[in-house]
């Protein structure tokens, strides 16, 4: 008898689950049909609601010139033209000529705007760091210390963001450096939970070199907590003038002159760069490692560097180092060195001659 009751109860449960599944299916189908034939063809009628939602997501006033809707497979897509974002003072901070938003059905589950993909064509934007160290993109503050990450966290919560042919100006008010411009920038950002992959290709400003490539695999939950981020960053510089970067880069020693190319791998731990490995090829180098040391002058230099933080200073290992001072090449060699703000020290087999840092093979 109990066996019959159990079987009967299981049948009723299965029937209930079946009805719920069919009910969910028809509800979703009705929502899709309503979007396809009811909402999207008349999307301009919902301009005010769309602008309000975008403004709430960005956290700043937004104006949209034109809105068009279509379908990308089973996902609705909104195409925005002439998008203008204004900063807190009402100044035009960012202009986007074309934005393609492929909406994600996750928006229904989360109750906010989630995108399957965001494609932006030809934006011009200023990235700024103010005197307190806060970062802004087009007047939009990325994160506030101790608070929510805001727009920056929203970006890292979208599945895919692609930017093509952008122009960027970098202003560092904290450093007091002159504005730095990049052109022909392509960016791809993909996010899966707390795992983020970033790829960037850009053309350098005149006088600095040719191209810059950057890719990163990072893990982090919110920009409001920089110490929670870790991962790997790869950087590749084509032909570049190393000395010309001094206004924006803190070198561990003084570079007076030098051109060349670079590939570097950086390990980020708790929001700070802890280790760096680099393959370098330099020409016409003049550098000083400490005020009390003579300048290093070489016609060419190549090798692999590995630097890491060591307490309050840095430790440097050099391998496969080849120097060519005044036309006389040295055999491949290796050496170690360390320095702090108080001075420089070289470990055997590395030493300093009258005008050249020498290492034994």
Secondary structure, DSSP 8 states (H G I E B T S, - for coil): -HHHHHHHHHHHHHHHHHHHHHHHHHHHHHHHHHIIIIIGGGGGGGHHHHHHHHHHHHTS-EEEEEEEEEEETTEEEEEEEEEEEE-TTS-EEEEEEEEEEEE-THHHHHTS--EEEEEEES-EEEEEE-TTS-EEETTEE---TTS--HHHHHHTTSSEEEEEEEEEEEEETTTT---EEEEEEEEEEEEETTEEEEEEEEE--TTTBSEEEEEEEEE-S-TT-GGG-EEEEEEEEEEEEGGGGTTT---SSEEEEEEEEEEEEEEEETTEEEEEEEEEEEEEEEEESSTTS--EEEEEEEEEEEEEEETTEEEEEEEEEEEEETTEE---EEEEEEEETTEEEEETTEEE-SS-EEE--
